[in-house]
Amino acid sequence: MPELPEVETIRRQLEPRLVGRTITEADSHWSDKFTPAVAAIGHSILSCSRRGKFLLVGLDNEQDLIIHLGMTGVLRIVDTTMPGSDGQQSLDNPYLRAWWLLDDETRLEFTDVRRFGRIRITDRGDFSQIPTLRNAGPEPFDPELTNAVFWGNLKKSRRAIKTQLLSQRPIAGVGNIYADEALWIAEINPKATRVGKERAARLLEAIRHVLEQGIVNGGTTLRDYRNIDGGTGDNQHILAAYGRGGEPCLRCNKKLYSESIDARTTTWCLRCQKQ
């Protein structure tokens, strides 16, 4: 599932191509997970922002077109005017869930093989009907997210620290990949249910580091993730923990251990990340 670095990479690519454009046509898959897409017809795009793992496209009617990519969602822009473009062919794609034609004759397309993605239209900033957004914690790079605030957020739950991070409540945007990476850097066992002030500060620093690194590398492509030009990220080449179960720890050389924690495969070092 795309996490903050992947969504931020897509946002940065989309912003200069969407802002200032008007949506002239749109269509979607019949599922009500995607049908809100057509409500954007006739509106101009004022902004392209992100909250956690969600893309927020600001429209000129004080509403947001919200896109969540789910596990296999991909956004791309097709120039329908280019000779030899696959404009019509792409509309026949069985995994196409929604599309928006812009006034420059480019088309934003959303494909999603497993249909775990979702599109919503809400009043600007009203996330009351989207629990994950409504309950999301601070953005990782928000200057108001201090070590003390982060530690306080972690103390609100006694669930495993890995589960807490994936809940999006202590901090927004962190998923399975970057949680494993940050916990490995901070030398914190993912099963730990109590994280003291010093370890919380170390973890916050590690989270910011791995997310920043992921953005610089254009995201992590393991299978489905693609940017809007169809390219892959490069961050998968530098992962220290995620997906490396059975391989040597890059810090101590002990074999990394993998286990499911709350139904999410988790990898860590039993020596470096003692509980």
C-alpha positions as CSV (number, residue, x, y, z in Angstrom):
1,M,0.0,0.0,0.0
2,P,1.4,3.4,-0.9
3,E,2.6,5.3,2.2
4,L,3.4,8.9,2.8
5,P,6.6,9.0,0.5
6,E,4.7,7.4,-2.4
7,V,1.7,9.7,-2.1
8,E,3.8,12.8,-1.6
9,T,5.8,11.8,-4.7
10,I,2.6,11.6,-6.7
11,R,1.3,14.8,-5.2
12,R,4.4,16.7,-6.3
13,Q,4.1,15.4,-9.8
14,L,0.3,16.1,-10.0
15,E,0.4,19.6,-8.6
16,P,1.8,21.5,-11.6
17,R,-0.3,19.5,-14.0
18,L,-3.6,19.9,-12.2
19,V,-3.7,23.3,-10.5
20,G,-5.5,25.8,-12.7
21,R,-7.1,23.2,-14.9
22,T,-10.9,22.6,-15.1
23,I,-12.5,19.2,-15.1
24,T,-14.7,19.0,-18.2
25,E,-15.7,15.3,-18.1
26,A,-15.4,12.4,-15.7
27,D,-16.6,8.8,-15.3
28,S,-16.2,6.0,-12.9
29,H,-16.7,2.3,-12.0
30,W,-20.3,1.6,-10.8
31,S,-19.2,1.0,-7.2
32,D,-20.0,3.8,-4.8
33,K,-16.4,3.7,-3.7
34,F,-15.6,5.5,-7.0
35,T,-18.8,7.2,-8.2
36,P,-18.1,10.4,-6.3
37,A,-15.5,11.1,-9.0
38,V,-18.2,12.5,-11.4
39,A,-19.2,15.2,-8.9
40,A,-16.0,17.1,-9.8
41,I,-17.2,17.8,-13.4
42,G,-17.2,21.5,-14.2
43,H,-15.0,22.6,-11.4
44,S,-11.6,24.1,-11.5
45,I,-8.7,22.7,-9.4
46,L,-7.2,25.2,-6.9
47,S,-4.8,22.9,-5.0
48,C,-3.3,19.5,-4.7
49,S,-2.3,18.6,-1.2
50,R,-1.8,15.5,1.0
51,R,-3.0,14.4,4.5
52,G,-1.3,11.2,5.7
53,K,-1.8,8.7,2.8
54,F,-4.6,10.6,1.2
55,L,-4.5,13.0,-1.8
56,L,-6.7,16.1,-1.5
57,V,-7.6,17.9,-4.7
58,G,-9.1,21.3,-3.8
59,L,-11.9,22.4,-6.1
60,D,-13.3,25.9,-6.7
61,N,-16.6,25.1,-4.9
62,E,-15.0,24.8,-1.4
63,Q,-14.9,21.0,-1.7
64,D,-12.1,18.5,-1.8
65,L,-11.8,15.5,-4.2
66,I,-10.2,13.0,-1.9
67,I,-8.3,10.0,-3.4
68,H,-7.0,7.0,-1.4
69,L,-5.0,4.6,-3.5
70,G,-5.6,1.5,-1.3
71,M,-3.2,-1.3,-2.0
72,T,-2.9,-1.3,-5.8
73,G,-4.2,2.1,-6.9
74,V,-2.2,3.9,-9.6
75,L,-2.8,7.4,-10.9
76,R,-1.4,8.5,-14.3
77,I,-1.9,11.4,-16.7
78,V,-2.6,10.6,-20.4
79,D,-2.2,13.3,-23.1
80,T,-5.1,12.4,-25.4
81,T,-3.9,14.8,-28.1
82,M,-0.5,13.2,-28.7
83,P,-0.3,11.2,-32.0
84,G,-0.1,7.5,-31.1
85,S,-1.2,8.0,-27.5
86,D,-3.1,5.1,-26.0
87,G,-6.0,7.4,-24.9
88,Q,-8.8,5.2,-26.1
89,Q,-7.1,2.0,-25.2
90,S,-6.6,3.1,-21.6
91,L,-10.3,3.7,-21.3
92,D,-10.8,0.0,-22.1
93,N,-8.6,-1.1,-19.2
94,P,-10.7,-3.4,-17.0
95,Y,-9.0,-2.0,-13.9
96,L,-9.8,1.6,-14.7
97,R,-12.0,2.9,-11.7
98,A,-12.3,6.6,-12.5
99,W,-11.0,9.3,-14.9
100,W,-11.2,13.0,-15.2
101,L,-10.7,14.9,-18.5
102,L,-9.1,18.3,-18.1
103,D,-9.5,21.4,-20.2
104,D,-6.0,20.9,-21.8
105,E,-7.2,17.5,-23.1
106,T,-5.1,15.5,-20.7
107,R,-6.9,12.8,-18.6
108,L,-6.1,11.8,-15.1
109,E,-6.8,8.1,-14.7
110,F,-7.2,6.0,-11.6
111,T,-6.7,2.2,-12.0
112,D,-7.0,-0.2,-9.1
113,V,-6.7,-3.9,-9.5
114,R,-8.0,-5.0,-6.1
115,R,-10.5,-2.1,-5.7
116,F,-9.3,-1.2,-2.2
117,G,-9.0,2.4,-3.2
118,R,-11.6,5.0,-2.6
119,I,-12.8,8.4,-3.9
120,R,-14.8,10.9,-1.9
121,I,-16.0,14.5,-2.3
122,T,-16.3,16.4,1.0
123,D,-16.6,20.0,2.1
124,R,-13.2,21.6,2.5
125,G,-11.5,20.1,5.5
126,D,-14.5,18.0,6.6
127,F,-13.3,14.5,7.3
128,S,-16.1,13.5,9.6
129,Q,-17.2,10.7,7.3
130,I,-13.7,9.3,6.7
131,P,-12.5,7.8,10.1
132,T,-8.9,7.3,9.1
133,L,-8.6,11.0,8.2
134,R,-10.7,12.2,11.0
135,N,-8.6,10.4,13.6
136,A,-5.2,10.8,12.0
137,G,-2.4,12.1,14.1
138,P,0.0,15.0,13.3
139,E,1.9,15.1,10.0
140,P,5.5,13.8,10.6
141,F,7.1,17.1,9.5
142,D,4.8,19.4,11.3
143,P,7.0,21.6,13.5
144,E,4.3,21.4,16.3
145,L,5.0,17.6,16.5
146,T,7.6,17.8,19.2
147,N,9.2,14.8,21.0
148,A,6.9,15.5,23.9
149,V,3.7,15.5,21.8
150,F,4.7,12.3,20.0
151,W,5.5,10.6,23.3
152,G,2.2,11.7,24.7
153,N,0.4,10.2,21.7
154,L,2.2,6.9,22.1
155,K,1.2,6.7,25.8
156,K,-2.5,6.8,25.0
157,S,-2.4,3.1,24.0
158,R,-0.8,-0.1,25.3
159,R,-1.0,-1.8,21.9
160,A,2.3,-3.0,20.2
161,I,4.2,0.0,18.9
162,K,4.1,-1.3,15.4
163,T,0.3,-1.6,15.6
164,Q,0.1,2.0,17.0
165,L,2.1,3.4,14.1
166,L,-0.1,1.6,11.5
167,S,-3.3,3.0,13.2
168,Q,-2.3,6.5,12.0
169,R,-3.2,7.9,15.4
170,P,0.1,8.9,16.9
171,I,1.5,10.1,13.6
172,A,0.0,10.1,10.1
173,G,1.4,8.5,6.9
174,V,3.4,5.6,8.3
175,G,2.6,2.1,7.0
176,N,4.2,-1.3,7.1
177,I,7.3,-0.5,5.1
178,Y,8.4,2.6,6.9
179,A,7.3,1.4,10.3
180,D,9.7,-1.6,10.1
181,E,12.5,0.7,8.8
182,A,12.1,3.3,11.5
183,L,11.8,0.7,14.3
184,W,15.0,-0.9,13.1
185,I,16.9,2.4,13.1
186,A,15.6,3.3,16.5
187,E,16.4,-0.2,17.8
188,I,12.9,-0.7,19.2
189,N,11.1,-4.0,19.2
190,P,7.9,-3.8,17.2
191,K,6.1,-5.7,19.9
192,A,7.0,-3.2,22.6
193,T,4.0,-1.8,24.4
194,R,5.8,0.8,26.4
195,V,8.2,3.3,24.9
196,G,9.9,5.8,27.1
197,K,10.6,9.4,26.4
198,E,14.1,8.9,25.1
199,R,13.1,6.0,22.8
200,A,10.1,7.9,21.6
201,A,12.4,10.8,20.6
202,R,14.7,8.4,18.8
203,L,11.7,6.8,17.0
204,L,10.3,10.2,15.8
205,E,13.7,11.1,14.4
206,A,13.9,7.7,12.7
207,I,10.4,8.1,11.2
208,R,11.3,11.5,9.8
209,H,14.5,10.1,8.4
210,V,13.0,7.1,6.6
211,L,10.1,9.1,5.2
212,E,12.4,11.9,4.0
213,Q,14.6,9.3,2.4
214,G,11.6,7.6,0.8
215,I,10.5,10.9,-0.8
216,V,14.0,11.7,-2.1
217,N,14.1,8.2,-3.7
218,G,10.7,8.6,-5.3
219,G,9.0,6.0,-3.1
220,T,9.3,2.3,-2.6
221,T,8.2,0.0,-5.5
222,L,7.8,-3.6,-4.4
223,R,5.0,-4.6,-6.8
224,D,2.2,-2.2,-7.7
225,Y,3.4,1.3,-6.9
226,R,4.0,3.6,-9.9
227,N,4.3,7.3,-10.2
228,I,2.1,9.3,-12.6
229,D,4.5,8.8,-15.5
230,G,4.5,5.0,-14.9
231,G,8.0,5.0,-13.3
232,T,9.0,3.1,-10.2
233,G,10.6,4.3,-7.0
234,D,14.2,3.5,-5.9
235,N,13.8,3.3,-2.1
236,Q,13.4,-0.5,-2.2
237,H,17.1,-0.8,-2.9
238,I,18.1,0.6,0.5
239,L,15.6,-1.1,2.8
240,A,17.3,-2.4,6.0
241,A,14.5,-4.4,7.5
242,Y,11.2,-4.6,5.6
243,G,11.0,-7.7,3.4
244,R,14.5,-8.9,4.5
245,G,13.4,-11.7,6.9
246,G,16.1,-14.4,7.1
247,E,18.8,-12.1,5.7
248,P,21.6,-10.7,7.9
249,C,21.0,-7.6,9.9
250,L,23.0,-4.7,8.4
251,R,24.0,-3.7,12.0
252,C,25.0,-6.9,13.8
253,N,24.8,-9.6,11.1
254,K,22.3,-11.7,13.0
255,K,19.5,-13.1,10.8
256,L,16.5,-10.9,10.7
257,Y,13.3,-12.4,12.1
258,S,9.8,-12.1,10.6
259,E,6.5,-12.6,12.3
260,S,2.9,-11.4,11.8
261,I,1.9,-8.7,14.3
262,D,-1.8,-7.9,14.2
263,A,-2.0,-9.5,10.7
264,R,0.9,-7.5,9.3
265,T,4.2,-9.2,8.4
266,T,6.9,-7.5,10.5
267,T,10.6,-7.9,10.3
268,W,13.1,-7.0,13.0
269,C,16.4,-8.0,14.6
270,L,16.1,-10.0,17.8
271,R,19.5,-8.8,18.9
272,C,19.4,-5.1,18.1
273,Q,15.7,-4.6,18.9
274,K,15.2,-6.4,22.2
275,Q,11.8,-6.0,23.8
